[in-house]
């Protein structure tokens, strides 16, 4: 099984701009959303769904598919817009985002949305589930890879570190843990709230194979992902350095945009910066 698109990195840059446009329009329509988090993860999600993940466009439960878990569930707006861009989600549903009984709630729900692997939202749950899925693949002889995207503020949840210990213990080299390292969380910079540095050395101490890349540059991110060593007995960690609110100058790196949406003239200004 292969990726159904296999896009080149420059094409993914262009798709990311379109996804960001969808995010801004959708959040404005809903009157709420996690704009900063949605924008920081966009290039990562686009790279996964248009190049890296192996899956079927017609069968979201294909047994040989790679598994993707959005552990930072509040970033679901970026996820929905990526699925819509890939034709995996009815585009008209974006207008129902966060409405009562919508198929697009504020966190991923498998029972409501095709291609959502597991329900997430309470931070720190995704990686432990990913460890279980990766271990299941080892036990059953399947060759799928499990990808888990967490935020960096999310690493304050101890369950991630318990999962990391288990992943190393069971030599889950089919697990790829991607950290959206935008250095911001709900109210402030991560290093002001709970210091993560030196993150790479901490990950290595837990027995992980650690790789640092630019999460907002698809060419760099894809090159890093496609050069990961195989069958080395080590779980993989990708520290993807990103900018929260990436793509819109007045949103970038601003803590106040964790849970803000563009208002008034901010939307056309943002779309202009995205070239849309």
Secondary structure as GFF3:
##gff-version 3
##sequence-region A 1 276
A	DSSP	alpha_helix	9	30	.	.	.	ID=ss1
A	DSSP	alpha_helix	35	47	.	.	.	ID=ss2
A	DSSP	pi_helix	48	52	.	.	.	ID=ss3
A	DSSP	beta_strand	67	70	.	.	.	ID=ss4
A	DSSP	three_ten_helix	73	75	.	.	.	ID=ss5
A	DSSP	alpha_helix	76	85	.	.	.	ID=ss6
A	DSSP	three_ten_helix	91	96	.	.	.	ID=ss7
A	DSSP	alpha_helix	126	140	.	.	.	ID=ss8
A	DSSP	beta_strand	146	151	.	.	.	ID=ss9
A	DSSP	three_ten_helix	153	156	.	.	.	ID=ss10
A	DSSP	alpha_helix	158	169	.	.	.	ID=ss11
A	DSSP	beta_strand	175	181	.	.	.	ID=ss12
A	DSSP	alpha_helix	190	193	.	.	.	ID=ss13
A	DSSP	alpha_helix	199	205	.	.	.	ID=ss14
A	DSSP	beta_strand	209	214	.	.	.	ID=ss15
A	DSSP	alpha_helix	218	226	.	.	.	ID=ss16
A	DSSP	beta_strand	236	241	.	.	.	ID=ss17
A	DSSP	three_ten_helix	255	259	.	.	.	ID=ss18
A	DSSP	alpha_helix	266	273	.	.	.	ID=ss19
###
